[in-house]
Structure formats: structure tokens, C-alpha cells
Amino acid sequence: MDRRQKKTRNAIFSAFTDLLRTESYSKITVQQIIDKADIGRTTFYSHFETKDDLLKSLSQEIFDHVFSDDLDKEKTHDFSQNHGTGDRILHILYHLQEHMDYLSGILSGDGGELFMDFFKAYLVDLFTPSVRSVTRSAPEDYILNHMICDFSETIRWWSRNPQYSPDEICNFFLESTPISE
């Protein structure tokens, strides 16, 4: 992607996230995104086939870093030395908090299901090692599904209760869904 394409793509993402701060995903139209990004319809569709594709791309951009195997020292946190499941959960929460101002706009509408499906696919890799390391009488796939659903719904709940810090949300989750480190 050349510099001009990246600039256009960033303008679309910026317009989309700005709209999500005040509107639910389902109420936002492609025309609103085009107007706010100050681009033409053809330009939008040369980057994204649909609004859902835009949401998937935005989610991919967020999750590629959030779920990276390389936990670096960052402005808000440093997990470069800690790689346990709890540390990875807290890392995810810190990054989702950075997007919380528009995440509630995604989660409140039909886009929430698209986002959650995408999110849950990433969570499989996060929780599978923890599920396999603990002996329980319930089937592994049931435990994995439970953990994924519990964490994803924790994020949905947090988007409606943003007064809690990532550390508090992590503690709430770990209290309700014990995992192995």
C-alpha cells in the first residue's frame, strides 16, 4: 500500500471511529463515513466492499497488536517480561481501554456480533493452553467456550461500565474464571 492509500485508509478509520463515539454501528451509513472522511464513494469501495468489511479491518488492526506474541514495553504498561495468561489478559484490556471511547458504539449494535465473532476467534488461541493445562471433569471444548464467552461478555459489560481500570477488570475476570498461568 502506498502512502496515499494509507492516508485514505486512515481517514476512513478516523471518520468511522469518530462516528462510533456518538452513534451505534447499526445507525452509521457508508455515506456518513464518506462525508466525514471527505472522500468519494468509489474511493471508499476501493478500500472496503462493505461497512462490515471496514469493521473487520478495524478489528484486525486492533487485534493484530493486542494479541501479538511480542509483549513490549508501552506507554501505559510493560508486559515485556511477563507472559502468563493473566498478563496477556491485562495487556489486552489496556489496549481495549484505548479504544473504549468508540468500542461501545460497536458493541451496542449489530456490529457487536461481528466484532465479538472476530474477537472470540483470537481468544481461542489465548485460552487453549490454559484449558489444556488444568484437569477438570468438563470437556475441554466446553471449558474453552465458557472462558471465551465469559471474557468477551466481560468486555461488553466493561464498555457500559468504563469507570473500572484494566487491572480491576482483569481481577474480576480471574476471580470468576480461574485460569492456569
C-alpha positions as CSV (number, residue, x, y, z in Angstrom):
1,M,0.0,0.0,0.0
2,D,1.5,3.4,-1.0
3,R,1.5,6.5,1.2
4,R,-1.6,8.0,-0.4
5,Q,-3.6,4.7,0.1
6,K,-2.5,4.6,3.7
7,K,-3.6,8.2,4.2
8,T,-7.0,7.5,2.7
9,R,-7.4,4.3,4.7
10,N,-6.5,6.2,7.9
11,A,-9.0,8.9,7.0
12,I,-11.7,6.3,6.7
13,F,-10.8,4.6,10.0
14,S,-10.7,8.0,11.7
15,A,-14.1,9.0,10.3
16,F,-15.6,5.7,11.3
17,T,-14.3,5.8,14.8
18,D,-15.4,9.4,15.2
19,L,-18.9,8.4,14.2
20,L,-18.8,5.4,16.6
21,R,-18.2,7.8,19.5
22,T,-21.7,9.2,19.1
23,E,-23.7,6.6,17.1
24,S,-24.2,2.9,17.3
25,Y,-22.7,0.8,14.4
26,S,-26.1,-0.1,13.0
27,K,-27.1,3.6,12.6
28,I,-23.9,4.6,10.8
29,T,-24.1,4.7,7.0
30,V,-21.4,4.4,4.4
31,Q,-22.5,7.9,3.2
32,Q,-21.8,9.3,6.7
33,I,-18.3,7.8,6.7
34,I,-17.6,9.1,3.1
35,D,-18.8,12.6,4.1
36,K,-16.7,12.7,7.3
37,A,-13.6,11.3,5.6
38,D,-14.1,13.7,2.7
39,I,-13.6,11.0,0.1
40,G,-15.7,9.8,-2.8
41,R,-17.9,6.7,-2.8
42,T,-15.6,4.9,-5.3
43,T,-12.6,5.6,-3.1
44,F,-14.4,4.0,-0.1
45,Y,-15.3,1.0,-2.1
46,S,-11.8,0.6,-3.5
47,H,-10.7,0.0,0.1
48,F,-13.7,-1.8,1.6
49,E,-16.6,-3.7,0.0
50,T,-19.0,-3.0,2.8
51,K,-19.3,-1.3,6.2
52,D,-18.9,-4.8,7.7
53,D,-15.5,-5.2,5.9
54,L,-14.5,-1.8,7.4
55,L,-15.4,-3.1,10.9
56,K,-13.4,-6.3,10.3
57,S,-10.4,-4.4,9.1
58,L,-10.6,-2.0,12.1
59,S,-10.9,-5.1,14.4
60,Q,-7.9,-6.7,12.6
61,E,-5.8,-3.6,13.1
62,I,-6.6,-3.6,16.9
63,F,-6.2,-7.3,17.4
64,D,-3.0,-7.8,15.5
65,H,-1.2,-5.8,18.1
66,V,-3.3,-6.7,21.1
67,F,-2.9,-10.4,20.5
68,S,0.7,-10.2,19.4
69,D,3.2,-12.7,20.9
70,D,5.6,-9.9,21.5
71,L,4.5,-8.0,24.6
72,D,6.5,-4.8,24.5
73,K,7.0,-2.0,27.0
74,E,4.5,0.6,26.1
75,K,3.3,4.0,27.4
76,T,0.6,2.6,29.7
77,H,2.1,-0.8,30.6
78,D,5.1,-3.1,30.4
79,F,4.5,-6.8,30.0
80,S,7.8,-7.5,28.2
81,Q,8.9,-9.7,31.0
82,N,5.6,-11.3,31.9
83,H,3.9,-13.7,29.5
84,G,1.4,-15.7,31.6
85,T,-2.2,-15.9,30.6
86,G,-3.2,-13.3,33.3
87,D,-0.6,-10.9,32.0
88,R,-1.8,-11.4,28.4
89,I,-5.4,-10.7,29.5
90,L,-4.3,-7.5,31.3
91,H,-2.3,-6.5,28.1
92,I,-5.5,-7.0,26.0
93,L,-7.5,-4.9,28.5
94,Y,-5.1,-2.0,28.4
95,H,-5.3,-1.9,24.6
96,L,-9.1,-2.2,24.5
97,Q,-9.3,0.7,27.0
98,E,-7.5,2.9,24.4
99,H,-10.4,2.2,22.1
100,M,-13.2,2.2,24.7
101,D,-14.5,5.6,23.6
102,Y,-15.8,4.1,20.3
103,L,-15.9,0.4,21.3
104,S,-19.3,0.9,23.0
105,G,-20.6,2.2,19.6
106,I,-19.6,-1.1,18.0
107,L,-20.8,-3.3,20.8
108,S,-24.2,-1.6,21.2
109,G,-25.5,-2.5,17.7
110,D,-25.5,-5.4,15.2
111,G,-21.8,-4.7,14.6
112,G,-21.2,-6.0,18.1
113,E,-21.7,-9.6,16.9
114,L,-19.3,-9.1,14.0
115,F,-16.7,-7.7,16.4
116,M,-17.3,-10.4,19.0
117,D,-17.0,-13.2,16.5
118,F,-13.7,-11.8,15.4
119,F,-12.6,-11.3,19.0
120,K,-13.6,-14.8,20.0
121,A,-11.5,-16.3,17.2
122,Y,-8.4,-14.6,18.7
123,L,-9.4,-15.7,22.2
124,V,-9.3,-19.4,21.2
125,D,-5.5,-19.2,20.9
126,L,-5.2,-17.3,24.1
127,F,-7.2,-19.7,26.3
128,T,-6.5,-23.1,24.8
129,P,-3.1,-23.6,26.6
130,S,-4.8,-22.7,29.9
131,V,-7.6,-25.1,29.3
132,R,-5.3,-28.0,28.4
133,S,-3.1,-27.5,31.5
134,V,-5.8,-28.0,34.1
135,T,-7.6,-31.2,34.8
136,R,-11.4,-30.8,35.0
137,S,-14.3,-33.2,34.6
138,A,-16.0,-31.0,32.0
139,P,-14.9,-31.4,28.4
140,E,-12.1,-29.1,27.2
141,D,-14.2,-27.6,24.4
142,Y,-16.9,-26.7,27.0
143,I,-14.3,-25.0,29.3
144,L,-12.8,-23.2,26.4
145,N,-16.2,-21.9,25.2
146,H,-17.0,-20.8,28.7
147,M,-13.8,-18.9,29.1
148,I,-14.2,-17.2,25.7
149,C,-17.8,-16.3,26.3
150,D,-17.0,-15.0,29.9
151,F,-14.2,-12.8,28.7
152,S,-16.0,-11.4,25.6
153,E,-19.0,-10.6,27.7
154,T,-16.8,-9.0,30.3
155,I,-15.6,-6.7,27.6
156,R,-19.2,-5.9,26.6
157,W,-20.1,-5.2,30.2
158,W,-16.9,-3.0,30.6
159,S,-17.9,-0.9,27.6
160,R,-21.1,0.0,29.6
161,N,-19.1,0.5,32.8
162,P,-15.9,2.2,31.8
163,Q,-15.1,3.6,35.3
164,Y,-13.2,0.4,36.1
165,S,-9.5,0.1,35.3
166,P,-8.0,-2.7,33.2
167,D,-6.4,-4.1,36.4
168,E,-9.8,-4.2,38.1
169,I,-11.5,-5.8,35.1
170,C,-8.7,-8.4,34.9
171,N,-9.2,-9.2,38.6
172,F,-13.0,-9.5,38.2
173,F,-12.4,-11.9,35.3
174,L,-9.8,-14.0,37.1
175,E,-12.0,-14.2,40.2
176,S,-14.9,-15.6,38.2
177,T,-13.0,-17.7,35.7
178,P,-9.9,-19.2,37.3
179,I,-7.2,-19.9,34.7
180,S,-3.8,-21.5,34.9
181,E,-0.8,-19.4,34.4
